[in-house]
Amino acid sequence: MGKPSWIGSSSCHPNMSAARRHAESLGETAVFVEVDGEPCGVIAVADAVKDSARDAVAALADRGLRTMLLTGDNPESAAAVATRVGIDEVIADILPEGKVDVIEQLRDRGHVVAMVGDGINDGPALARADLGMAIGRGTDVAIGAADIILVRDHLDVVPLALDLARATMRTVKLNMVWAFGYNIAAIPVAAAGLLNPLVAGAAMAFSSFFVVSNSLRLRKFGRYPLGCGTVGGPQMTAPSSA
């Protein structure tokens, strides 16, 4: 039992070849069965496409991101799935090391690459990407290699995670600007004795309160429907894998 190429198409019955083509046209993978050297059947298997996949891919496109599917499945099945969910580009029949090569090529071209995966064969690619995201129910290898663990088993959190990362960086930069600006302005005034100690202490407390309250705004992040709160930023290529 295995790939058609392992058995050899020359010895296959025409009905088996037709069954293979039909399965692949539906986005399924055909597995050939051989008994005592004689091909005798075809089993069609397929991963169920998550209901959230199309919305997640559409949300990534709205953010100006190009999506790519990297999979070890046959090209016909991969193309059918990509068309169903709206993925821009497909690279099929690829080994785990091939996924790493694709990511390295994208990075060499100046792209920022985010990788989403959940399988053992996704581990090296997750580690090589600029940002690796593992589905919470994925394998230990994928989770260990990823930078972000998506606890919810829904792909709609992927664009939200990217937005949250950008919002976090904006908050950090704003806090740094405020802290540096406050200290540059207030320290000379306090050193010159122009501020009452009570006023200086109150101003320091207010500065800390501003930084903390500004950071706490991130707690409300993600409480809006998918597709809202679009954030601009550099182009990012986000390969998913199967």
Backbone as JSON, one array per atom type, in Angstrom:
{
  "sequence": "MGKPSWIGSSSCHPNMSAARRHAESLGETAVFVEVDGEPCGVIAVADAVKDSARDAVAALADRGLRTMLLTGDNPESAAAVATRVGIDEVIADILPEGKVDVIEQLRDRGHVVAMVGDGINDGPALARADLGMAIGRGTDVAIGAADIILVRDHLDVVPLALDLARATMRTVKLNMVWAFGYNIAAIPVAAAGLLNPLVAGAAMAFSSFFVVSNSLRLRKFGRYPLGCGTVGGPQMTAPSSA",
  "N": [[0.85, -1.18, 0.0], [0.61, 2.17, -0.9], [2.04, 5.1, -2.5], [1.07, 5.69, -5.92], [3.32, 5.73, -7.58], [5.09, 4.04, -6.34], [4.18, 1.55, -6.9], [3.88, 1.36, -9.64], [2.67, 2.42, -12.64], [2.38, 1.01, -14.98], [1.52, -1.57, -14.58], [-1.0, -1.33, -13.62], [-4.54, -1.59, -13.49], [-6.77, -0.15, -15.9], [-9.09, 0.88, -14.7], [-8.22, 1.5, -12.15], [-6.47, 3.59, -12.59], [-8.29, 5.45, -13.56], [-9.85, 5.78, -11.28], [-8.0, 6.94, -9.63], [-7.53, 9.42, -10.9], [-10.05, 10.55, -10.64], [-10.3, 10.75, -7.85], [-8.22, 12.54, -7.24], [-9.11, 14.79, -8.57], [-11.07, 15.63, -6.89], [-9.72, 16.61, -4.8], [-8.59, 14.69, -3.21], [-6.31, 12.17, -1.98], [-4.9, 9.51, -3.68], [-4.36, 6.2, -2.76], [-2.66, 3.37, -3.6], [-3.3, -0.14, -3.59], [-1.67, -3.18, -3.26], [-1.46, -6.65, -3.68], [0.42, -9.47, -3.17], [2.1, -8.7, -5.26], [0.32, -7.88, -7.18], [-1.56, -5.22, -8.33], [-4.56, -4.18, -6.82], [-6.51, -2.42, -5.95], [-7.81, 0.87, -5.05], [-7.56, 3.34, -2.62], [-9.08, 6.22, -1.49], [-8.09, 9.03, 0.27], [-8.44, 11.9, 2.4], [-7.73, 15.04, 3.92], [-9.87, 16.81, 6.0], [-11.01, 19.99, 5.13], [-10.68, 22.8, 7.1], [-13.39, 24.69, 8.4], [-12.83, 27.3, 8.95], [-10.79, 27.99, 7.26], [-11.05, 29.29, 4.7], [-12.0, 31.88, 5.41], [-9.86, 32.72, 6.98], [-7.71, 32.78, 5.14], [-8.69, 34.7, 3.38], [-8.72, 36.9, 5.09], [-5.98, 37.23, 5.51], [-5.21, 37.93, 2.93], [-6.52, 40.38, 2.73], [-4.9, 41.86, 4.35], [-2.76, 42.27, 2.8], [-1.04, 40.13, 2.42], [0.69, 37.42, 0.9], [-0.26, 34.13, 0.23], [0.76, 30.7, 0.54], [0.71, 27.27, -0.21], [2.34, 24.53, 1.06], [2.92, 21.23, 0.56], [3.02, 17.65, 0.91], [1.3, 16.2, -0.59], [-0.24, 15.13, -3.73], [-0.04, 17.11, -6.78], [-2.57, 17.65, -8.01], [-4.53, 17.21, -6.0], [-3.66, 19.06, -4.1], [-3.95, 21.46, -5.52], [-6.71, 21.53, -5.83], [-7.59, 21.87, -3.18], [-6.36, 24.31, -2.57], [-7.66, 26.03, -4.36], [-10.22, 25.87, -3.33], [-10.03, 27.19, -0.86], [-8.82, 29.56, -1.48], [-6.04, 30.05, -1.68], [-2.99, 31.52, -2.8], [-0.7, 30.37, -4.12], [0.72, 27.17, -4.91], [2.82, 24.57, -3.85], [3.43, 21.37, -4.4], [3.79, 17.83, -3.56], [6.14, 17.75, -2.04], [9.02, 17.33, 0.01], [9.91, 17.37, 3.57], [12.43, 18.7, 3.83], [12.37, 20.1, 1.5], [10.43, 22.03, 1.98], [11.81, 23.66, 3.75], [13.79, 24.62, 2.04], [12.23, 26.18, 0.28], [11.31, 28.19, 2.0], [13.74, 29.38, 2.71], [14.53, 30.39, 0.22], [12.52, 32.31, -0.19], [13.09, 34.06, 1.91], [15.61, 34.9, 1.17], [14.93, 36.52, -0.92], [14.05, 38.71, 0.32], [11.63, 38.6, 1.65], [9.43, 38.47, 4.47], [8.7, 35.69, 6.32], [6.04, 33.76, 7.46], [5.16, 30.74, 8.95], [2.74, 28.21, 9.13], [1.87, 25.29, 10.76], [1.34, 21.8, 11.72], [2.31, 19.25, 11.84], [4.75, 16.5, 12.11], [6.54, 16.66, 10.0], [6.6, 19.35, 9.6], [8.22, 20.6, 11.38], [11.09, 21.37, 10.85], [10.68, 23.43, 8.93], [9.08, 25.25, 10.35], [10.9, 26.07, 12.27], [12.76, 27.36, 10.67], [11.47, 29.51, 9.5], [10.72, 33.07, 9.66], [8.72, 33.54, 11.46], [7.19, 31.1, 13.25], [4.22, 29.27, 13.51], [2.4, 27.07, 15.4], [-0.29, 24.79, 15.4], [-2.32, 24.24, 18.22], [-3.1, 21.59, 18.75], [-1.27, 20.12, 17.45], [1.67, 18.12, 16.62], [4.27, 17.25, 19.01], [6.77, 17.87, 18.01], [6.29, 19.91, 16.11], [5.15, 21.86, 17.79], [7.3, 22.34, 19.51], [9.13, 23.53, 17.8], [8.01, 25.9, 17.01], [7.36, 29.47, 17.18], [5.07, 30.65, 18.1], [2.25, 29.35, 19.74], [-0.82, 28.31, 18.75], [-3.55, 28.14, 20.54], [-6.3, 27.69, 20.16], [-8.01, 25.56, 17.92], [-8.43, 26.67, 15.35], [-8.14, 28.29, 12.27], [-8.69, 30.95, 11.98], [-7.49, 32.44, 13.9], [-4.96, 32.98, 13.08], [-4.53, 35.38, 11.36], [-5.29, 37.19, 13.36], [-3.32, 36.76, 15.29], [-1.06, 37.74, 13.96], [-1.8, 40.42, 13.71], [-1.95, 41.08, 16.42], [0.74, 40.83, 17.14], [1.86, 42.96, 15.7], [0.46, 45.1, 16.85], [1.4, 44.9, 19.44], [4.12, 45.55, 19.11], [3.85, 48.2, 18.26], [2.79, 49.31, 20.59], [4.9, 48.91, 22.39], [6.86, 50.57, 21.22], [5.6, 53.08, 21.45], [5.46, 53.3, 24.24], [8.19, 53.4, 24.83], [8.95, 55.79, 23.54], [7.44, 57.62, 25.03], [8.53, 57.2, 27.63], [11.29, 57.87, 27.29], [11.0, 60.5, 26.37], [9.71, 61.73, 28.55], [11.63, 61.45, 30.62], [13.83, 62.81, 29.52], [12.83, 65.39, 29.46], [11.96, 65.87, 32.11], [13.97, 65.2, 34.02], [16.19, 67.13, 33.88], [14.78, 69.42, 34.77], [13.97, 68.66, 37.34], [16.49, 68.23, 38.49], [17.49, 70.79, 38.56], [16.13, 71.84, 40.62], [13.65, 72.97, 40.23], [11.26, 71.77, 40.53], [8.79, 70.83, 42.86], [9.31, 68.28, 45.27], [7.07, 66.64, 45.81], [5.47, 67.09, 43.58], [7.17, 66.14, 41.59], [7.29, 63.43, 42.32], [4.6, 62.71, 41.93], [4.41, 63.13, 39.19], [6.16, 61.16, 38.24], [4.77, 58.88, 39.06], [2.48, 59.16, 37.47], [3.62, 58.84, 34.95], [4.41, 56.14, 35.01], [1.88, 55.01, 35.33], [0.72, 55.67, 32.87], [2.23, 54.12, 31.05], [1.63, 51.5, 31.91], [-1.21, 51.41, 31.69], [-1.49, 51.91, 28.96], [-0.34, 49.6, 27.92], [-2.12, 47.7, 28.88], [-4.25, 47.98, 27.21], [-4.0, 46.13, 25.23], [-5.26, 43.89, 26.12], [-7.83, 43.91, 25.22], [-7.61, 43.22, 22.66], [-8.55, 41.53, 19.67], [-11.21, 41.23, 20.16], [-13.05, 41.61, 18.14], [-14.85, 41.12, 15.04], [-13.57, 38.78, 12.62], [-11.4, 40.12, 10.21], [-11.72, 42.77, 10.77], [-10.12, 45.76, 11.93], [-7.78, 46.01, 10.42], [-4.33, 46.02, 9.94], [-1.6, 47.81, 8.75], [1.59, 47.07, 7.19], [4.88, 45.56, 6.59], [5.43, 43.5, 3.67], [4.49, 40.17, 3.95], [5.06, 36.77, 3.49], [3.11, 33.96, 3.84], [3.4, 30.81, 4.21], [1.37, 27.92, 4.38], [0.97, 24.55, 5.53], [0.65, 21.09, 4.66]],
  "CA": [[0.0, 0.0, 0.0], [1.42, 3.37, -0.96], [1.86, 5.98, -3.64], [1.03, 4.99, -7.22], [4.66, 5.62, -8.15], [5.78, 2.92, -5.72], [3.67, 0.31, -7.48], [4.14, 1.36, -11.07], [1.41, 2.58, -13.38], [2.32, 0.13, -16.15], [0.82, -2.81, -14.24], [-2.28, -0.99, -13.01], [-5.74, -1.71, -14.32], [-7.28, 1.17, -16.31], [-10.07, 1.38, -13.74], [-7.49, 2.07, -11.02], [-5.98, 4.9, -13.03], [-9.44, 6.35, -13.61], [-10.23, 6.08, -9.9], [-7.0, 7.88, -9.12], [-7.79, 10.75, -11.47], [-11.29, 11.06, -10.05], [-10.02, 11.12, -6.46], [-7.38, 13.74, -7.22], [-9.91, 15.94, -9.01], [-11.88, 16.03, -5.74], [-8.83, 17.05, -3.74], [-8.25, 13.55, -2.37], [-5.06, 11.49, -2.31], [-5.13, 8.1, -4.02], [-3.4, 5.23, -2.23], [-2.81, 2.11, -4.32], [-3.16, -1.35, -2.8], [-1.1, -4.28, -4.03], [-1.43, -7.92, -2.94], [1.25, -10.47, -3.85], [2.63, -8.16, -6.49], [-0.73, -7.53, -8.12], [-2.4, -4.08, -7.92], [-5.94, -4.68, -6.7], [-7.51, -1.45, -5.51], [-7.44, 2.25, -4.76], [-8.22, 3.96, -1.47], [-8.99, 7.68, -1.54], [-8.08, 9.66, 1.59], [-8.36, 13.36, 2.32], [-7.87, 15.81, 5.15], [-11.01, 17.72, 5.95], [-10.63, 21.41, 5.13], [-11.32, 23.49, 8.22], [-14.38, 25.69, 8.0], [-12.26, 28.64, 9.12], [-9.65, 28.19, 6.37], [-11.32, 30.3, 3.67], [-12.05, 33.2, 6.04], [-8.51, 33.08, 7.42], [-6.92, 33.14, 3.96], [-9.22, 35.98, 2.9], [-8.26, 37.95, 6.01], [-4.56, 37.46, 5.22], [-5.15, 38.67, 1.67], [-6.93, 41.76, 3.03], [-3.77, 42.51, 4.99], [-1.69, 42.4, 1.82], [-0.12, 39.01, 2.52], [0.58, 36.37, -0.12], [-0.32, 32.82, 0.88], [1.34, 29.6, -0.23], [0.48, 25.95, 0.37], [3.43, 23.58, 0.89], [2.35, 19.94, 0.96], [3.55, 16.44, 0.3], [0.26, 15.57, -1.41], [-0.06, 15.27, -5.18], [-0.39, 18.46, -7.26], [-3.99, 17.81, -8.3], [-5.25, 17.35, -4.73], [-3.25, 20.33, -3.49], [-4.54, 22.56, -6.28], [-8.15, 21.57, -5.53], [-7.75, 22.46, -1.84], [-5.98, 25.73, -2.65], [-8.75, 26.74, -5.03], [-11.38, 25.9, -2.44], [-9.86, 28.15, 0.25], [-8.33, 30.83, -1.99], [-4.6, 30.21, -1.52], [-2.42, 32.09, -4.02], [0.3, 29.56, -4.8], [0.81, 25.81, -4.38], [3.98, 23.73, -4.16], [2.99, 20.06, -3.94], [4.7, 16.69, -3.66], [7.4, 18.29, -1.53], [9.49, 16.71, 1.24], [10.16, 18.36, 4.63], [13.59, 19.55, 3.53], [11.97, 20.99, 0.41], [9.75, 23.17, 2.59], [12.86, 24.54, 4.28], [14.42, 25.29, 0.89], [11.31, 27.22, -0.22], [11.33, 29.3, 2.96], [15.03, 30.06, 2.58], [14.49, 31.16, -1.02], [11.67, 33.49, 0.03], [13.8, 35.0, 2.78], [16.71, 35.47, 0.38], [14.36, 37.56, -1.78], [13.67, 39.84, 1.16], [10.3, 38.44, 2.23], [9.28, 38.01, 5.85], [7.93, 34.46, 6.14], [5.37, 33.12, 8.59], [4.81, 29.36, 8.62], [1.73, 27.59, 9.99], [1.9, 23.84, 10.57], [0.99, 21.01, 12.9], [2.81, 17.88, 11.71], [6.16, 16.23, 12.36], [7.33, 17.13, 8.86], [6.61, 20.81, 9.56], [9.15, 21.12, 12.37], [12.22, 22.13, 10.31], [10.22, 24.65, 8.27], [8.65, 26.17, 11.4], [12.1, 26.62, 12.9], [13.51, 28.18, 9.72], [10.7, 30.7, 9.14], [10.85, 34.21, 10.55], [7.72, 33.34, 12.5], [6.57, 29.78, 13.16], [2.98, 29.12, 14.28], [1.95, 25.68, 15.49], [-1.64, 24.56, 15.9], [-2.21, 23.71, 19.57], [-3.29, 20.14, 18.77], [-0.27, 19.53, 16.57], [2.65, 17.22, 17.22], [5.24, 17.88, 19.91], [7.86, 18.41, 17.2], [5.85, 21.19, 15.56], [4.99, 22.81, 18.89], [8.62, 22.7, 20.02], [9.88, 24.35, 16.83], [7.27, 27.12, 16.68], [7.5, 30.66, 18.02], [3.74, 30.92, 18.65], [1.36, 28.2, 19.81], [-2.22, 28.72, 18.61], [-4.28, 27.22, 21.42], [-7.55, 27.33, 19.48], [-7.79, 24.77, 16.71], [-9.12, 27.38, 14.27], [-7.18, 29.09, 11.52], [-9.01, 32.37, 11.99], [-6.64, 33.14, 14.86], [-3.67, 33.31, 12.46], [-4.43, 36.82, 11.11], [-5.37, 37.92, 14.62], [-2.01, 36.67, 15.93], [-0.18, 38.68, 13.27], [-2.22, 41.77, 14.1], [-1.57, 41.28, 17.81], [2.18, 41.06, 17.18], [2.11, 44.32, 15.24], [-0.06, 46.02, 17.86], [2.31, 44.85, 20.58], [5.31, 46.32, 18.77], [3.48, 49.62, 18.29], [2.64, 49.71, 21.99], [6.25, 48.99, 22.96], [7.52, 51.77, 20.7], [4.97, 54.25, 22.05], [5.9, 53.37, 25.63], [9.59, 53.83, 24.84], [8.98, 57.21, 23.2], [6.93, 58.36, 26.19], [9.48, 57.11, 28.74], [12.47, 58.68, 26.98], [10.61, 61.91, 26.32], [9.44, 62.21, 29.91], [12.87, 61.56, 31.38], [14.66, 63.88, 28.95], [12.26, 66.69, 29.83], [11.73, 66.06, 33.54], [15.17, 65.08, 34.85], [16.89, 68.42, 34.05], [13.97, 70.34, 35.58], [14.06, 68.23, 38.73], [17.86, 68.44, 38.97], [17.69, 72.23, 38.8], [15.36, 72.24, 41.78], [12.49, 73.76, 39.83], [10.04, 71.01, 40.82], [8.55, 70.39, 44.22], [9.46, 66.82, 45.34], [5.76, 65.99, 45.71], [5.05, 67.17, 42.18], [8.03, 65.23, 40.84], [6.84, 62.07, 42.61], [3.32, 62.5, 41.27], [4.67, 63.03, 37.75], [6.74, 59.84, 38.0], [3.68, 57.9, 39.18], [1.64, 59.29, 36.28], [4.34, 58.25, 33.81], [4.29, 54.68, 35.12], [0.48, 54.68, 35.09], [0.47, 55.77, 31.43], [2.84, 52.96, 30.38], [0.88, 50.29, 32.26], [-2.56, 51.47, 31.11], [-1.35, 51.78, 27.51], [-0.08, 48.19, 27.63], [-3.32, 46.92, 29.19], [-5.2, 48.07, 26.1], [-3.86, 44.93, 24.4], [-6.16, 42.84, 26.61], [-9.06, 43.98, 24.44], [-7.32, 42.88, 21.27], [-9.18, 40.32, 19.16], [-12.63, 41.19, 20.48], [-13.8, 42.14, 17.02], [-15.02, 40.08, 14.03], [-12.45, 38.55, 11.71], [-11.36, 41.03, 9.07], [-11.74, 44.15, 11.24], [-8.87, 46.2, 12.55], [-6.66, 45.72, 9.54], [-3.13, 46.75, 10.29], [-0.64, 47.84, 7.66], [2.92, 46.64, 7.56], [5.68, 45.04, 5.5], [4.89, 42.32, 3.01], [4.83, 38.91, 4.6], [4.58, 35.58, 2.81], [2.71, 33.06, 4.91], [3.1, 29.47, 3.73], [0.77, 26.94, 5.26], [1.48, 23.25, 5.12], [-0.23, 19.95, 4.85]],
  "C": [[0.89, 1.24, 0.0], [1.1, 4.23, -2.17], [1.79, 5.17, -4.93], [2.42, 4.79, -7.81], [5.44, 4.46, -7.54], [5.38, 1.59, -6.36], [3.98, 0.23, -8.97], [2.85, 1.39, -11.85], [1.27, 1.6, -14.53], [1.52, -1.14, -15.86], [-0.56, -2.57, -13.66], [-3.42, -1.18, -14.01], [-6.23, -0.32, -14.69], [-8.29, 1.75, -15.33], [-9.39, 2.03, -12.53], [-6.96, 3.46, -11.38], [-7.12, 5.91, -13.09], [-9.89, 6.75, -12.21], [-9.26, 7.07, -9.27], [-7.27, 9.29, -9.62], [-9.04, 11.37, -10.85], [-11.05, 11.53, -8.62], [-9.23, 12.42, -6.39], [-8.14, 14.97, -7.67], [-10.79, 16.47, -7.89], [-11.03, 16.52, -4.58], [-8.43, 15.94, -2.79], [-6.94, 12.93, -2.86], [-5.35, 10.01, -2.55], [-4.0, 7.24, -3.49], [-3.67, 3.9, -2.92], [-2.53, 0.93, -3.39], [-2.69, -2.48, -3.7], [-1.04, -5.52, -3.15], [-0.65, -8.94, -3.76], [1.73, -9.98, -5.2], [1.61, -7.74, -7.51], [-1.54, -6.34, -7.59], [-3.86, -4.51, -7.91], [-6.94, -3.63, -6.25], [-6.92, -0.08, -5.23], [-8.25, 2.74, -3.57], [-8.0, 5.46, -1.55], [-9.09, 8.24, -0.12], [-7.94, 11.16, 1.42], [-8.46, 13.95, 3.71], [-9.04, 16.76, 4.99], [-10.52, 19.17, 6.03], [-11.4, 22.11, 6.25], [-12.28, 24.56, 7.7], [-13.82, 27.1, 8.06], [-11.17, 28.97, 8.11], [-9.89, 29.31, 5.36], [-11.34, 31.71, 4.27], [-10.67, 33.66, 6.47], [-7.65, 33.52, 6.25], [-7.39, 34.48, 3.4], [-8.76, 37.13, 3.78], [-6.78, 38.25, 5.79], [-4.39, 38.25, 3.93], [-5.54, 40.13, 1.88], [-5.79, 42.55, 3.67], [-2.57, 42.63, 4.06], [-0.68, 41.28, 1.85], [-0.38, 38.0, 1.41], [0.65, 35.02, 0.57], [0.18, 31.73, -0.06], [1.08, 28.3, 0.53], [1.66, 25.05, 0.04], [2.94, 22.23, 1.41], [3.04, 18.79, 0.25], [2.53, 15.71, -0.55], [0.5, 15.83, -2.89], [-0.55, 16.64, -5.65], [-1.88, 18.67, -7.49], [-4.8, 18.02, -7.02], [-4.94, 18.69, -4.08], [-3.9, 21.51, -4.19], [-6.03, 22.68, -5.99], [-8.41, 22.21, -4.17], [-7.44, 23.95, -1.88], [-7.06, 26.56, -3.31], [-9.95, 26.9, -4.11], [-11.25, 26.98, -1.36], [-9.27, 29.47, -0.2], [-6.86, 31.09, -1.8], [-3.97, 30.6, -2.85], [-1.55, 31.12, -4.8], [0.42, 28.2, -4.12], [2.14, 25.19, -4.81], [3.68, 22.37, -3.54], [4.08, 19.01, -4.11], [6.1, 17.08, -3.18], [7.75, 17.63, -0.2], [9.74, 17.78, 2.3], [11.34, 19.27, 4.36], [13.3, 20.5, 2.37], [11.23, 22.21, 0.93], [10.76, 24.18, 3.14], [13.52, 25.31, 3.15], [13.54, 26.42, 0.35], [11.34, 28.43, 0.7], [12.63, 30.08, 2.86], [15.08, 30.91, 1.31], [13.65, 32.42, -0.87], [12.39, 34.52, 0.89], [14.96, 35.66, 2.05], [16.21, 36.58, -0.54], [13.87, 38.76, -0.98], [12.3, 39.75, 1.77], [10.42, 38.07, 3.71], [8.29, 36.85, 5.81], [7.35, 33.99, 7.46], [4.9, 31.74, 8.14], [3.8, 28.83, 9.63], [1.73, 26.09, 9.72], [1.56, 23.11, 11.85], [1.59, 19.6, 12.88], [4.29, 17.75, 12.01], [7.02, 16.79, 11.24], [7.35, 18.65, 8.74], [7.66, 21.42, 10.49], [10.32, 21.92, 11.81], [11.8, 23.44, 9.66], [9.76, 25.69, 9.29], [9.84, 26.85, 12.06], [12.84, 27.58, 11.98], [12.78, 29.48, 9.38], [10.98, 31.84, 10.11], [9.89, 34.09, 11.73], [7.05, 31.99, 12.28], [5.35, 29.71, 14.06], [2.55, 27.66, 14.24], [0.53, 25.62, 16.03], [-1.54, 23.83, 17.24], [-2.35, 22.2, 19.66], [-2.29, 19.43, 17.87], [0.68, 18.62, 17.33], [3.61, 17.99, 18.11], [6.39, 18.49, 19.13], [7.5, 19.78, 16.65], [5.73, 22.24, 16.65], [6.34, 23.27, 19.42], [9.39, 23.61, 19.1], [9.24, 25.7, 16.57], [7.58, 28.25, 17.65], [6.19, 30.98, 18.73], [2.93, 29.63, 18.64], [-0.08, 28.72, 19.76], [-3.08, 27.73, 19.38], [-5.58, 26.76, 20.77], [-7.24, 26.61, 18.18], [-8.58, 25.36, 15.54], [-8.12, 28.3, 13.58], [-7.5, 30.57, 11.55], [-8.19, 33.15, 13.01], [-5.29, 33.53, 14.25], [-3.57, 34.8, 12.12], [-4.52, 37.65, 12.38], [-4.03, 37.89, 15.35], [-1.02, 37.63, 15.29], [-0.52, 40.12, 13.64], [-1.81, 42.08, 15.54], [-0.07, 41.55, 17.93], [2.52, 42.48, 16.75], [1.63, 45.35, 16.26], [0.84, 46.06, 19.08], [3.57, 45.67, 20.31], [5.01, 47.82, 18.75], [3.36, 50.13, 19.72], [4.0, 49.85, 22.66], [6.96, 50.26, 22.51], [6.94, 53.04, 21.31], [5.39, 54.41, 23.5], [7.34, 53.85, 25.74], [9.71, 55.32, 24.54], [8.51, 58.05, 24.39], [7.96, 58.37, 27.32], [10.72, 57.97, 28.49], [12.13, 60.17, 26.99], [10.38, 62.49, 27.7], [10.73, 62.43, 30.68], [13.77, 62.67, 30.85], [14.15, 65.25, 29.38], [12.25, 66.92, 31.33], [13.0, 66.03, 34.38], [15.93, 66.4, 34.97], [16.11, 69.4, 34.92], [14.05, 69.97, 37.06], [15.45, 68.47, 39.3], [18.15, 69.9, 39.27], [16.89, 72.73, 39.99], [14.13, 73.04, 41.46], [11.17, 73.04, 40.09], [9.96, 70.67, 42.3], [8.66, 68.87, 44.26], [8.13, 66.08, 45.23], [5.25, 65.98, 44.28], [5.86, 66.21, 41.33], [7.62, 63.78, 41.06], [5.53, 61.74, 41.93], [3.5, 62.34, 39.77], [5.26, 61.67, 37.4], [5.66, 58.76, 38.07], [2.76, 57.95, 37.96], [2.31, 58.66, 35.07], [4.23, 56.73, 33.83], [2.86, 54.23, 34.84], [0.16, 54.71, 33.6], [1.0, 54.53, 30.72], [2.02, 51.7, 30.65], [-0.5, 50.29, 31.6], [-2.51, 51.35, 29.59], [-1.12, 50.33, 27.11], [-1.32, 47.34, 27.87], [-4.37, 47.0, 28.09], [-5.14, 46.83, 25.21], [-4.77, 43.8, 24.88], [-7.45, 42.8, 25.81], [-8.85, 43.54, 22.99], [-8.0, 41.57, 20.89], [-10.65, 40.23, 19.47], [-13.46, 41.86, 19.39], [-13.89, 41.05, 15.97], [-13.8, 39.97, 13.14], [-12.54, 39.47, 10.52], [-11.38, 42.47, 9.49], [-10.37, 44.49, 11.81], [-7.67, 45.89, 11.71], [-5.48, 46.62, 9.85], [-2.16, 46.7, 9.12], [0.72, 47.37, 8.12], [3.66, 46.11, 6.36], [5.07, 43.8, 4.91], [5.38, 41.07, 3.71], [4.24, 37.77, 3.8], [4.31, 34.53, 3.86], [2.4, 31.68, 4.36], [2.36, 28.67, 4.8], [1.23, 25.58, 4.77], [0.44, 22.18, 5.35], [0.6, 18.69, 4.86]]
}
